[in-house]
Amino acid sequence: MTKHNIDFKKARQFLKNPPLGCFSEYSTAYAITNENLRFVTELSDLSSARVLTAAGSGDHPIFYALAGAAHIDTFDISFCAKTIMDIKTTAISAFKSFWYFGLVHELYDEKHVCKLARILQIKNDLPDDTREFIEKTNGCRLFAKGCFPFQYKSYLPTIEEYKIIQERIRGPFNFVWTDICKLRDNLEPDSKYDVINISNIFHYRKDAKTTAKIMNGLEYHLAPGGQIISYNSCPRVPNREDWKIIQYKTLEKDKVFVLQKIR
Ligand SMILES: C[S@@+](CC[C@H](N)C(=O)[O-])C[C@H]1O[C@@H](n2cnc3c(N)ncnc32)[C@H](O)[C@@H]1O
């Protein structure tokens, strides 16, 4: 496992007073996805697929595992995304579904994550950096974006899905802590993926130069015929002639784009 260089003082300072709408190395993570991940994972043929996905709330890799992906790696700009992902994968191994669902509800907006009874039960099994992070940021809200707990139901796995997830997830996912602009430099140089899911990241990336840089980096790590999945509530996909864009409408205000390189 990669050793991450966490600046705890900086993390605490940031999390005590997080600026609105900003994603950065310690920005608050989503406690639960607000995307239709059952729909998204159906867009790709996942049999023997290698997937790279934004970690987000941890639900992206979890739903890719549920859908049968053979190998899943994750990346995110925020260490809080790794934290929620590690908490979920550890809890999945330890807890029955109702206890897991309870934990996901409790984590929302919680300032003392490391003191929760359900966390104390799994704390020793968490990856070391994640355990240290929740201890040293005690008093800060780590997971507060996205859905409110009363909206959780359709975004949580069902009990049947949870059983499959438990069979398929046996440990933490690999995590690359990086801004998407530097993803290419931070992945294993020869790694190739059939699916790269960049979630809602283009939503926040507007200028053509940055978008082109991101696409070039992603293209380098795409296997032949591979897809980039971009979920945007306010679509800003690159307008480039060398990428084929198939647009899908999903939820009322959301769209999912599947992009494929025309070779
Ligand atoms: C924009 S958010 C959307 C979350 C999502 N709707 C969900 O269901 O979890 C997706 C994730 O991308 C990460 N992110 C945002 N900007 C990023 C960037 N420039 N590079 C890498 N990750 C980024 C955020 O930290 C967040 O975890």
The ligand as an SDF file (V2000), in Angstrom:
LIG
                    3D

 27 29  0  0  0  0  0  0  0  0999 V2000
  -17.3650   16.0100   -7.9180 C   0  0  0  0  0  0  0  0  0  0  0  0
  -17.5950   14.7790   -6.7560 S   0  0  0  0  0  0  0  0  0  0  0  0
  -19.1390   14.0650   -7.0220 C   0  0  0  0  0  0  0  0  0  0  0  0
  -19.4280   12.9900   -6.0330 C   0  0  0  0  0  0  0  0  0  0  0  0
  -20.4310   12.1100   -6.4940 C   0  0  0  0  0  0  0  0  0  0  0  0
  -21.6150   12.7140   -7.0290 N   0  0  0  0  0  0  0  0  0  0  0  0
  -20.7040   10.8840   -5.6390 C   0  0  0  0  0  0  0  0  0  0  0  0
  -21.6620   10.2580   -5.9290 O   0  0  0  0  0  0  0  0  0  0  0  0
  -19.8750   10.5380   -4.7870 O   0  0  0  0  0  0  0  0  0  0  0  0
  -16.6330   13.4330   -7.2530 C   0  0  0  0  0  0  0  0  0  0  0  0
  -15.3870   13.2290   -6.5130 C   0  0  0  0  0  0  0  0  0  0  0  0
  -14.4140   13.8360   -7.3180 O   0  0  0  0  0  0  0  0  0  0  0  0
  -13.4300   14.3910   -6.5070 C   0  0  0  0  0  0  0  0  0  0  0  0
  -12.8200   15.4770   -7.2620 N   0  0  0  0  0  0  0  0  0  0  0  0
  -13.2830   16.7140   -7.5090 C   0  0  0  0  0  0  0  0  0  0  0  0
  -12.4130   17.4190   -8.2320 N   0  0  0  0  0  0  0  0  0  0  0  0
  -11.3680   16.6000   -8.4660 C   0  0  0  0  0  0  0  0  0  0  0  0
  -10.1420   16.7380   -9.1700 C   0  0  0  0  0  0  0  0  0  0  0  0
   -9.8140   17.8790   -9.7620 N   0  0  0  0  0  0  0  0  0  0  0  0
   -9.3190   15.6870   -9.2310 N   0  0  0  0  0  0  0  0  0  0  0  0
   -9.6210   14.5130   -8.6250 C   0  0  0  0  0  0  0  0  0  0  0  0
  -10.7590   14.3170   -7.9320 N   0  0  0  0  0  0  0  0  0  0  0  0
  -11.6300   15.3470   -7.8630 C   0  0  0  0  0  0  0  0  0  0  0  0
  -14.1370   14.8610   -5.2600 C   0  0  0  0  0  0  0  0  0  0  0  0
  -13.2610   14.8920   -4.1530 O   0  0  0  0  0  0  0  0  0  0  0  0
  -15.2440   13.8260   -5.1180 C   0  0  0  0  0  0  0  0  0  0  0  0
  -14.8930   12.8120   -4.2470 O   0  0  0  0  0  0  0  0  0  0  0  0
  1  2  1  0
  2  3  1  0
  2 10  1  0
  3  4  1  0
  4  5  1  0
  5  6  1  0
  5  7  1  0
  7  8  2  0
  7  9  1  0
 10 11  1  0
 11 12  1  0
 11 26  1  0
 12 13  1  0
 13 14  1  0
 13 24  1  0
 14 15  1  0
 14 23  1  0
 15 16  2  0
 16 17  1  0
 17 18  1  0
 17 23  2  0
 18 19  1  0
 18 20  2  0
 20 21  1  0
 21 22  2  0
 22 23  1  0
 24 25  1  0
 24 26  1  0
 26 27  1  0
M  CHG  2   2   1   9  -1
M  END
$$$$
